[in-house]
Amino acid sequence: MELPLKGTLGLLVEAKRVGLVPRVAPLIEQLHDLGFYLSDRTRDVVLRMADEA
């Protein structure tokens, strides 16, 4: 079907881009609280991608 694959963090960035969520950072914190592991470097990159750095 040639559908593009996107991970959890990519979906969050895309959701912000299209206006579904106002900010990504609080959602990343919620994921962390639920046990989702994310390195500091990856978190920083995702926040930059979402214009929240």
CNS distance restraints for C-alpha pairs under 8 A (distance, minus, plus):
assign (resid   6 and name CA) (resid  10 and name CA) 5.66 0.50 0.50
assign (resid   6 and name CA) (resid  11 and name CA) 6.37 0.50 0.50
assign (resid   7 and name CA) (resid  11 and name CA) 6.18 0.50 0.50
assign (resid   8 and name CA) (resid  12 and name CA) 6.43 0.50 0.50
assign (resid   9 and name CA) (resid  13 and name CA) 6.34 0.50 0.50
assign (resid   9 and name CA) (resid  46 and name CA) 7.05 0.50 0.50
assign (resid  10 and name CA) (resid  14 and name CA) 6.11 0.50 0.50
assign (resid  11 and name CA) (resid  15 and name CA) 5.94 0.50 0.50
assign (resid  12 and name CA) (resid  16 and name CA) 6.33 0.50 0.50
assign (resid  12 and name CA) (resid  21 and name CA) 7.98 0.50 0.50
assign (resid  12 and name CA) (resid  24 and name CA) 6.25 0.50 0.50
assign (resid  12 and name CA) (resid  27 and name CA) 7.98 0.50 0.50
assign (resid  13 and name CA) (resid  17 and name CA) 6.25 0.50 0.50
assign (resid  13 and name CA) (resid  24 and name CA) 6.74 0.50 0.50
assign (resid  13 and name CA) (resid  46 and name CA) 7.33 0.50 0.50
assign (resid  13 and name CA) (resid  49 and name CA) 6.95 0.50 0.50
assign (resid  13 and name CA) (resid  50 and name CA) 5.45 0.50 0.50
assign (resid  14 and name CA) (resid  18 and name CA) 6.31 0.50 0.50
assign (resid  15 and name CA) (resid  19 and name CA) 6.18 0.50 0.50
assign (resid  15 and name CA) (resid  20 and name CA) 5.02 0.50 0.50
assign (resid  15 and name CA) (resid  21 and name CA) 5.85 0.50 0.50
assign (resid  16 and name CA) (resid  20 and name CA) 5.65 0.50 0.50
assign (resid  16 and name CA) (resid  21 and name CA) 4.86 0.50 0.50
assign (resid  16 and name CA) (resid  22 and name CA) 5.96 0.50 0.50
assign (resid  16 and name CA) (resid  23 and name CA) 6.45 0.50 0.50
assign (resid  16 and name CA) (resid  24 and name CA) 6.88 0.50 0.50
assign (resid  16 and name CA) (resid  50 and name CA) 7.09 0.50 0.50
assign (resid  17 and name CA) (resid  50 and name CA) 7.49 0.50 0.50
assign (resid  23 and name CA) (resid  27 and name CA) 7.53 0.50 0.50
assign (resid  23 and name CA) (resid  50 and name CA) 7.99 0.50 0.50
assign (resid  23 and name CA) (resid  52 and name CA) 7.76 0.50 0.50
assign (resid  24 and name CA) (resid  28 and name CA) 6.28 0.50 0.50
assign (resid  24 and name CA) (resid  47 and name CA) 7.12 0.50 0.50
assign (resid  24 and name CA) (resid  50 and name CA) 6.92 0.50 0.50
assign (resid  24 and name CA) (resid  52 and name CA) 7.78 0.50 0.50
assign (resid  25 and name CA) (resid  29 and name CA) 6.31 0.50 0.50
assign (resid  25 and name CA) (resid  47 and name CA) 6.83 0.50 0.50
assign (resid  25 and name CA) (resid  52 and name CA) 7.51 0.50 0.50
assign (resid  26 and name CA) (resid  30 and name CA) 6.27 0.50 0.50
assign (resid  27 and name CA) (resid  31 and name CA) 6.25 0.50 0.50
assign (resid  28 and name CA) (resid  32 and name CA) 6.18 0.50 0.50
assign (resid  28 and name CA) (resid  43 and name CA) 7.99 0.50 0.50
assign (resid  29 and name CA) (resid  33 and name CA) 6.19 0.50 0.50
assign (resid  30 and name CA) (resid  34 and name CA) 6.35 0.50 0.50
assign (resid  31 and name CA) (resid  35 and name CA) 6.51 0.50 0.50
assign (resid  31 and name CA) (resid  36 and name CA) 5.23 0.50 0.50
assign (resid  32 and name CA) (resid  36 and name CA) 4.72 0.50 0.50
assign (resid  32 and name CA) (resid  37 and name CA) 6.23 0.50 0.50
assign (resid  32 and name CA) (resid  38 and name CA) 7.30 0.50 0.50
assign (resid  38 and name CA) (resid  42 and name CA) 6.40 0.50 0.50
assign (resid  38 and name CA) (resid  43 and name CA) 6.34 0.50 0.50
assign (resid  39 and name CA) (resid  43 and name CA) 6.18 0.50 0.50
assign (resid  40 and name CA) (resid  44 and name CA) 6.14 0.50 0.50
assign (resid  41 and name CA) (resid  45 and name CA) 6.29 0.50 0.50
assign (resid  42 and name CA) (resid  46 and name CA) 6.16 0.50 0.50
assign (resid  43 and name CA) (resid  47 and name CA) 6.16 0.50 0.50
assign (resid  44 and name CA) (resid  48 and name CA) 6.19 0.50 0.50
assign (resid  44 and name CA) (resid  53 and name CA) 6.89 0.50 0.50
assign (resid  45 and name CA) (resid  49 and name CA) 6.19 0.50 0.50
assign (resid  46 and name CA) (resid  50 and name CA) 6.24 0.50 0.50
assign (resid  47 and name CA) (resid  51 and name CA) 6.13 0.50 0.50
assign (resid  47 and name CA) (resid  52 and name CA) 4.93 0.50 0.50
assign (resid  47 and name CA) (resid  53 and name CA) 5.24 0.50 0.50
assign (resid  48 and name CA) (resid  52 and name CA) 5.62 0.50 0.50
assign (resid  48 and name CA) (resid  53 and name CA) 4.75 0.50 0.50
